[in-house]
Amino acid sequence: MEKRYIPSPADLSGVELPGSLGELTEQIAENVHEVWAKGRMDEGWRYGEKRDDAGKLHPCLVPYSMLPESEKEYDRNTAINTLKLVVKLGYRITREK
């Protein structure tokens, strides 16, 4: 019998993040992109105007600031969901001054 994987992420619909985490969200989103880009480059990928899996070319291998807004939004969603999970698990996010 084949086992089927059914993803079941935590329900974060009721978790509200304070507006003060906006800057942190963007910093995490940028780092998510940097980690992804480094991983790709370590695998031999390089920048290309059009994605080419066989040639290992990808148009998003640019600094975060140069990404299209749609790609930034993807990374922001990862950051937001990570922060929401941290809060849901009972942790507090504070900034030392």
Buried (B, 14 or more C-beta within 10 A) or exposed (E): EEEEEEEEEEEBEEBEBEEEBEEBBBEBBBEBBEEBBEEBBEEEBEEBEEEEEEEBBBBBBBEBEEBEEEBBEBBBEBBBBBBBBBBEEEEEEEEEE
